Amino acid sequence: AAEDLLLPLLQMPDASYVDVIVPLMTAILDNQVQALEYAQEIHRQMTSILFSGKGLAEIAYTLSMLIGHTVVLTDREHTIKALAVHDNEDVATAEILRQCLLPEVSLRNSQVIPYQVLADAYRNQKPTYYSWKLASGQRETLFFPVIAGREHYGMVIVLGLQEKLEAARLVAIEAATMVISLAIIKENAITEAEDRLRLDFYNELFLTGFPTEENALTKARQLGLSLENKRAVLVIEVEGLEILPTDLGKRLCRTVERVVSQNNPRGIVVNRGQGIVILLDYGKQLAQEEIWSRIKKFTYRLKDAFTQEFPKIPVRIGVGELCENVNSISRGYHTAREALLIGSKILDDHEPAFFLDLEAYRLLYDFKDSNGIRHFYQRTFAKLLEYDEETGNELTKTLETYLLCGYAKNKTASRLHIHRNSLNYRLKKIEEIMGQSLDEGVHLFAYQLASVIHKLLS
């Protein structure tokens, strides 16, 4: 009956109760003392690492040696802070690393580890296992949250387990978590201080520039930056938001950093709060034509990444003039912002805005406060506007769409979601109302100019 109920029923030997219970309790207490001494030794080693000025990399290495497996340390944003590969790891662990960790800056972006596994480990505040089914066999991965008080600071991830870790090794990890949290706090504080210094430098570089090129390069070198090469400036903003919410800004930044690391490894990504700025590096020798070809390829790859990862967020990209030296970066930044502004009024479907393609529109935009410019649209489209107001039709929108589509009737009809015959009827009606043929270039130019001015001023 005891076996059926899985009860630990023991049959006593021919001995007194004391003779049995004393050795048993002694063995249990000895095991507990050994576990406590082991945990204390782990804590001592980890604390010694921290106090000696070493960081997360050394902690990961020591923990890996103690438990005999590969260890990954992440922060609360799931960004990998340290990785220690154990010498005895097998092919299966190498496969996990190849599939998941090494290509990713953040595990949040991983296509292999389900994000829910990370979330569950944090929510439950206890170790969570995840099974990998690989060609070389099944392996377990341990996710051990780093928690101090009520704060989550990161995660200890142990790879390549053929079975769940024994209690003693879990004790080692638990003993290390307090030191890991302190190390993460320390590294975050250093990183935040460095980021503030860099942001101050970038703000001056972008907004006003430096008195001399040498002054800018010297300050850049002090911050570990190299700005001697030709650069392209891209500005990324979310339509309708003057300041990016913190979480959205971080998510956008991770996407940008991944695309930059894959396509322009020497590029620099700056999160300015209002938006994200990219400084692409194109060396000193490339011709302008080749540079612009590469800039356009990069920009559309970035747009595709935004479309895939943020399909419902209106992300816009502005590309400024090419910067031949560090002192022209400020102009590159301002022209990228201008391209964003003008592109938001002229371009559809959140197409990237290249300043060089929009420079003619900028000339018109510079005169936006002129009364003559403001009244030109009203005078040119007066008859159509009056007709639409009286009848409730949209002939003005039809004409502007026809102009935007380069006089292509099929494209215009598709954009307006009407049949081509309906479009032909509308265009004929427009000619009647305006008293002018839409086939005459001089009239089309006036309509085109008025339409552009209206968009720039809207």
Disulfide bonds with the S-S distance in Angstrom:
none
